[in-house]
Amino acid sequence: MAASPFKIAIMAMGGEGGGVLADWIVDLGEANGWLAQTTSVPGVAQRTGATIYYVELFPQAQAERDGAEPVLSLMPLPGDVDVVLASELMECGRAVQRGLVTPERTTLIASTHRVYSIAEKTALGDGRVDSAALLAHAANSARRFVRFDMAEAAEQAGSVISAVLFGALAGTGVLPFSRAQFEATIARGGVGVAPSLKAFAAAYARAAADVDPVAPLLDRADDLGAATAAASSASPRARIDPRVRALLALIDGAFPIAARPLLREGVRRLIDYQDLAYAQRYLERMARIAAGPQDAAGVLLGETARHLALWMSYEDTIRVAALKTRATRFARVRAEVRAGAGQVLAIDEYLHPRVQEIAETLPASIGRRLERDGWLRRVVERSTQRGRVVTTSSLAGFLMLYAVAAMKRWRRTTTRFAVEDAAIEAWLARIAAAAAISPELAVEIARCQRLVKGYSDTHERGVRNFETVMAAVQRGGATLAPATVRELRDAALADEHGQGLALALQRHALA
């Protein structure tokens, strides 16, 4: 039987060094008496562009014994890959989906961190793919599965994820090369050698030990939730403003223990969004719901607290400007791009506000005039028909957005505030009315706030779907089942254009 090449597929996104990793593997083979070939197939511009790199290695000595050079393939084939390296968990899932990973043959090496896809980010509801399901499917599909958070390992070493993947590959022992030969490959590259070797060493040790990090990864969300609840339930610190302390005392005195962490987070969010009086209004609204019938588990109060805080902190141009001019954002961006202390960082924002969004930011009298057809609207439309780039790291750009953010003191006078406030009141009234009939039905109505999110066209479609579901709730009356509302909401979240919702309405005779 003729010898076959050793086949390696690399699934990586743009900027992660997938090409460097492929070149390292080729150099490793060629420097140690192997023939090597690499190809790449670039993907579309999603999540910075995903690329498949493919490497085949064949021993030179074997080729000489055979008396001919081997024919190396240009692309991986399902069921015919020895090693798959994935720079992120979704890329790992894609490799499994393509059939590149098989339990009889393939060693799968993948990072467990996530970079969300465009489809996940733009979903009206929670569009995230279940990481636990991805991990379980990958584990069942591979002969050996080495996985840990390689992005974190690279960050700790001050390197890039390609060096971590290279170290994990060496640690598995699937290639017939020593650790010293792997490290010599990095040294020959001559760029970022020290941090790359540090990242390599950490990954080598992790892969060689083959520690199973899945359970900690799956428990992380529960741990974070418990930590958040514990922090929220802790006694307020001495330096808390007395007015904030009064709100926290109101929560402790007027609401059940189970709802208090969410209520505290809601107060914190709304003070940050607007002011203390706005947070006070949030608690007053919640007190009305708490005074009515409740389900045994207290789900209604918690769901209403969460969704009311989200709705009351709706995203408008004032909020966007405030978030873009925060010192913490500049620090985060600087850390993400790893800017040095002596380096100048420029941050460009692409902004394209519509006339409606500008009008909603202005006092109601001016905003309504701007929304009407006329010379004022035409002037504004001409000046905003194209987007513009604002450099927030410059003084002029920063001051422009800072001035918009400062308009939050007039937010209560805007047309947008009036519209949102009226819609919130109607929603709360419907929750209270439903709770008198069935607290479980009221829970599903509270959760329908998930439909109202985003901005621009996405927000308009969400509001339209929300109003459609609320109209169906009104038509259904006291006989409407909670499961029906849940089905209508899920249909609206699954299809932002409303076609699935329309079919669900017809199925339940609520159209």
Secondary structure, DSSP 4 states (H G I P E B T S, - for coil): -----EEEEEEEETTS-HHHHHHHHHHHHHHTTEEEEEEEEE--SSTT-EEEEEEEEEEHHHHHHHTS-----SS--TT--SEEEESSHHHHHHHHHTT---TTT-EEEEE------HHHHH-SS-----HHHHHHHHHHH-SEEEEE-HHHHHHHHTS-HHHHHHHHHHHHT-SS--HHHHHHHHHHH-SSHHHHHHHHHHHHHHHHHT---HHHHHHHHHHHHHHHHHHHHSPPPTTS-HHHHHHHHHHHHHS-GGGHHHHHHHHHHHHHHT-HHHHHHHHHHHHHHHTS---TT-HHHHHHHHHHHHHHT---HHHHHHHHT-HHHHHHHHHHHT--TT-----EEEE---HHHHHHHSBHHHHHHHHSSSHHHHHHHHHHSS-EEEETTSHHHHHHHHHHHGGGGGGGGBHHHHHHHHHHHHHHHHHHHHHHH-HHHHHHHHHGGGGS-SSHHHHHHHHHHHHHHHHHHHHHGGG--HHHHHHHHHHHHH-TTSHHHHHHHHHTT--
